[in-house]
Amino acid sequence: MIRVMHTQITSAGMADIHQVLADHHRYWGERDLRSLHLPALVQEFGETCLVARAEDGIHGYVIGFVTPTGTGYVHLIATRDDARGTGLGRRLYAAFADAAHRHGALRLKAITSLGNTGSIAFHRRLGFDAKTVDDYNGPDQAMVVFHRALPFDATQP
Ligand SMILES: CC(C)(COP(=O)(O)OP(=O)(O)OC[C@H]1O[C@@H](n2cnc3c(N)ncnc32)[C@H](O)[C@@H]1OP(=O)(O)O)[C@@H](O)C(=O)NCCC(=O)NCCS
């Protein structure tokens, strides 16, 4: 029998971030991004920080906010290792886009490292353009910067 688990996307709270940090490797593998999970972002931008919950815990999350110039910025997005490839990343982006739009966003933006080929493919598939920006993170520290306009239609690439 195949059991279909219901996943619900809701606002993130501090307990969710602690849970995600406890299971950090299931979202990020060998990369240690724990220091980027700033409690202040969840405390201050709760409306645009979301988690996907199921019976067996948190399947994915997005931490983001809307800038004063109308950019919905995704600081972190990840899905749990056993939830990948199911469309959850796309659903999380759609939910974030809705929340960001309600708070005045006109466009979306995110960044990733040059080596994160999975993230680059994922964002391109979601309709973002991807540009390498030299010195984004400081001297000789290029990053890939993603942009796309809103609205975000979750059914379209
Ligand atoms: C990147 C990540 C969030 C994608 O989540 P996901 O739930 O697997 O994504 P989805 O299943 O919603 O995929 C959406 C689309 O992107 C494509 N895609 C996702 N990951 C991909 C990959 N690694 N390579 C190629 N395409 C990919 C899917 O094929 C899908 O295309 P489709 O809708 O046309 O079928 C997930 O792999 C992850 O958490 N990675 C580790 C953390 C990370 O690197 N986050 C990004 C930092 S900026």
The ligand as an SDF file (V2000), in Angstrom:
LIG
                    3D

 48 50  0  0  0  0  0  0  0  0999 V2000
   16.9810   22.8710   -4.5500 C   0  0  0  0  0  0  0  0  0  0  0  0
   15.8350   22.1720   -3.7960 C   0  0  0  0  0  0  0  0  0  0  0  0
   15.1870   23.1700   -2.8180 C   0  0  0  0  0  0  0  0  0  0  0  0
   14.7930   21.7130   -4.8320 C   0  0  0  0  0  0  0  0  0  0  0  0
   13.6750   21.1680   -4.1050 O   0  0  0  0  0  0  0  0  0  0  0  0
   12.7150   20.0450   -4.7220 P   0  0  0  0  0  0  0  0  0  0  0  0
   11.6000   19.8720   -3.7610 O   0  0  0  0  0  0  0  0  0  0  0  0
   13.4950   18.8350   -5.0980 O   0  0  0  0  0  0  0  0  0  0  0  0
   12.2140   20.7640   -6.0600 O   0  0  0  0  0  0  0  0  0  0  0  0
   10.9240   20.3990   -6.9430 P   0  0  0  0  0  0  0  0  0  0  0  0
   10.6500   18.9270   -6.8480 O   0  0  0  0  0  0  0  0  0  0  0  0
    9.8140   21.3150   -6.5950 O   0  0  0  0  0  0  0  0  0  0  0  0
   11.4590   20.7280   -8.3920 O   0  0  0  0  0  0  0  0  0  0  0  0
   10.9790   21.8180   -9.1780 C   0  0  0  0  0  0  0  0  0  0  0  0
   11.5990   21.7200  -10.5600 C   0  0  0  0  0  0  0  0  0  0  0  0
   13.0250   21.9190  -10.4710 O   0  0  0  0  0  0  0  0  0  0  0  0
   13.7060   20.7970  -11.0100 C   0  0  0  0  0  0  0  0  0  0  0  0
   14.8580   20.4900  -10.1540 N   0  0  0  0  0  0  0  0  0  0  0  0
   14.8730   20.4690   -8.7980 C   0  0  0  0  0  0  0  0  0  0  0  0
   16.1070   20.1230   -8.3590 N   0  0  0  0  0  0  0  0  0  0  0  0
   16.8370   19.9020   -9.4770 C   0  0  0  0  0  0  0  0  0  0  0  0
   18.1830   19.4780   -9.6850 C   0  0  0  0  0  0  0  0  0  0  0  0
   19.0220   19.2240   -8.6600 N   0  0  0  0  0  0  0  0  0  0  0  0
   18.6280   19.3570  -10.9660 N   0  0  0  0  0  0  0  0  0  0  0  0
   17.7990   19.6070  -12.0090 C   0  0  0  0  0  0  0  0  0  0  0  0
   16.5080   20.0120  -11.8830 N   0  0  0  0  0  0  0  0  0  0  0  0
   16.0380   20.1440  -10.6120 C   0  0  0  0  0  0  0  0  0  0  0  0
   12.7240   19.6480  -10.9360 C   0  0  0  0  0  0  0  0  0  0  0  0
   13.0030   18.6580  -11.9290 O   0  0  0  0  0  0  0  0  0  0  0  0
   11.3970   20.3320  -11.1710 C   0  0  0  0  0  0  0  0  0  0  0  0
   11.1640   20.5150  -12.5330 O   0  0  0  0  0  0  0  0  0  0  0  0
    9.6680   20.2560  -13.1120 P   0  0  0  0  0  0  0  0  0  0  0  0
    8.7280   21.0780  -12.2350 O   0  0  0  0  0  0  0  0  0  0  0  0
    9.7330   20.7420  -14.4910 O   0  0  0  0  0  0  0  0  0  0  0  0
    9.4080   18.8000  -12.9690 O   0  0  0  0  0  0  0  0  0  0  0  0
   16.3520   20.8930   -3.0390 C   0  0  0  0  0  0  0  0  0  0  0  0
   17.0650   20.0760   -3.9260 O   0  0  0  0  0  0  0  0  0  0  0  0
   17.2480   21.2050   -1.8480 C   0  0  0  0  0  0  0  0  0  0  0  0
   16.7650   21.4080   -0.7440 O   0  0  0  0  0  0  0  0  0  0  0  0
   18.5780   21.2560   -2.0550 N   0  0  0  0  0  0  0  0  0  0  0  0
   19.5300   21.4660   -0.9450 C   0  0  0  0  0  0  0  0  0  0  0  0
   19.4420   22.8780   -0.4110 C   0  0  0  0  0  0  0  0  0  0  0  0
   19.7690   23.9120   -1.5030 C   0  0  0  0  0  0  0  0  0  0  0  0
   20.7660   23.8200   -2.2030 O   0  0  0  0  0  0  0  0  0  0  0  0
   18.8700   24.9360   -1.6020 N   0  0  0  0  0  0  0  0  0  0  0  0
   19.0040   26.0110   -2.5760 C   0  0  0  0  0  0  0  0  0  0  0  0
   19.9160   27.0640   -2.0440 C   0  0  0  0  0  0  0  0  0  0  0  0
   19.7780   28.5830   -2.9430 S   0  0  0  0  0  0  0  0  0  0  0  0
  1  2  1  0
  2  3  1  0
  2  4  1  0
  2 36  1  0
  4  5  1  0
  5  6  1  0
  6  7  2  0
  6  8  1  0
  6  9  1  0
  9 10  1  0
 10 11  2  0
 10 12  1  0
 10 13  1  0
 13 14  1  0
 14 15  1  0
 15 16  1  0
 15 30  1  0
 16 17  1  0
 17 18  1  0
 17 28  1  0
 18 19  1  0
 18 27  1  0
 19 20  2  0
 20 21  1  0
 21 22  1  0
 21 27  2  0
 22 23  1  0
 22 24  2  0
 24 25  1  0
 25 26  2  0
 26 27  1  0
 28 29  1  0
 28 30  1  0
 30 31  1  0
 31 32  1  0
 32 33  2  0
 32 34  1  0
 32 35  1  0
 36 37  1  0
 36 38  1  0
 38 39  2  0
 38 40  1  0
 40 41  1  0
 41 42  1  0
 42 43  1  0
 43 44  2  0
 43 45  1  0
 45 46  1  0
 46 47  1  0
 47 48  1  0
M  END
$$$$
